[in-house]
């Protein structure tokens, strides 16, 4: 129950602030535990956020199965099915800003300051999620074959990378407003993710 309370409090914080702003001190205050007590259940802030990332990823993949089924037509030509899959993925991910923010922080932040045991457990769970996503993609684009795994990985990496450009910090937002020409570096997540995923997907499809 305590672990769940800590995770729920961290989840609520992520609805209000980016990953970088989540601190162990504030998390402790919100959950009503002293910081050493929080550390009894999670060894670090990063360990909390990694577990949340896995939770959100599971929830997304559950929803994605239905979204792909509703947004696709198996009778369409391969390229059109690929475009439809990219559209569903970009729309689905852009609706999950927190998940994309966590994707972006994963390699550079969340997988640091954690023990071998914690990060290995997370990576084992990630393999299961990757298998699930690969299966969903191959169901709608069987032509991808083994490249479905590569595309699934690239989708998560791109969602994380592009999300950093879609939510600029206040100082950068002010700079964009002061100099509109600079705003070309501000990328809306869905608008930038869809062409990126479409190009990647068409690139890994067989040529014959």
ABEGO torsion letter per residue (X at the ends): XAAAAAAAAAAAAAAABBAAABBAAAAAAAAGBBAAAAAAABABAAAAAAAAAAAAAAAAAAAAAAAAAAABBAABBAAAAAAAAAAAAAAAAAABAAAAAAAAAAAAAAABGBBAAAAAAAAAAAAAAAAAAAAAAAAABAAAEAAAAAAAAAAAAAAAAAAAAABBBAAAAAAAAABAAAAAABBBAAAAAAAAAAAAAAAABBAX
